[in-house]
């Protein structure tokens, strides 16, 4: 099981974790863009991972976009503890309606 970022670790190393998440966000953006590209009849399709590797090394840090506040990384190691808790959702409790004894419907 991979670890997530604890609240105490985030408070101690806020700038570090924010930057790591920013990098991850931009990697996900690039990968998603490459997956959406349709190379079509221009020639043989390149492997997306190869394309990513060749493009990512050319991306300048100044061009990184900031992740939106509600973004949750796919990489579990870069998720905050509280982000994984939110994904579990609330437990569902089913309760039968009580019929009023006076009203037998």
N, C-alpha and C positions, 0 to 999 in steps of 0.2 A: 504494500500500500504506500503510495507516495504521500509525502507530507505537504501540508498547506502552510501558508504564512500566518503565524500566530499574531494576535493583536499586539503583544509585547514586542515581538521581533519587528513588526511594522513600525511601532512607535520609536524604537531604538534606531532603525535603519530606514526611515521613511524615504529619503532621497534615493537610496540604493534600490529599494523595492519599486518605487514609482518608475525609475528609469528602466529596470528589468521588464516591468509590465509594458512600458511604452515600446520597447524593442519587440516584445512578443506580439503586441497589437499590430505593429507594422509588418511583422513577418506574416501574421494571419491575413492581413489585407493583401499582401503580395500573392500569397498562395491562393486566396480566393479569386483574385483577379486572373491569375494564370489558369485556374480551373474553368473560368467562364469564357476564356478565349477559345475561339474556334479557328484553328489554323487552316482547316479545309484543304483546298486543292493547291495550296502553295508549296506543298512538299510533304515529306514524311513528318508525322507529328513527333515532336521532341518529348522526352520524358519530363513531366512537370517538375520533378525534383531536380533534374539537371538544369532546367530553365531557371528555377528558383535560385539554385546555387550560383549560377552565372550572373544573375541580375542582382541578388542581394549584396554581393561584395562591392557593387558599384553604387549602392544607395548611400547617400551622405547623411550623417546624423542630423544635419540642419533641415533635412527634408522630412524627418519623422513627423507623423501626425500624433496628436495627443488622443488617447483613447477616451471615448465617452464615459461619463460617470457610471452608467449602468452596464458597461462591458465586463464580461466574465471570461477570462482566458480559457482556452481548451486545455492547456497544460496545467494539470493539477498542482504542480509545484509552485505555480505563480498565482494560485487562487488564495484568497483570504479565507480564514476559518469561517467567517460569517457568510461568505458567499456559498460555500458548500452546504451550510446549514439551511439556507434559504431554498436550495434546490430540492430538499427532501419534502418540503411542503408540510401542511398541517395534517394531523391524523384525522381520518373521517370517522365520525361516530354516528351510527345509524340508531335512531330511536323510533319505536313504534308510537303512533298517536294513541293516547289513552281515550277510550270512549267513555263518555259520561254515562254512568249507570242508569240515570233517569231516562236517557234518550237511547233506546235500543234501535239503532238504525239498521 
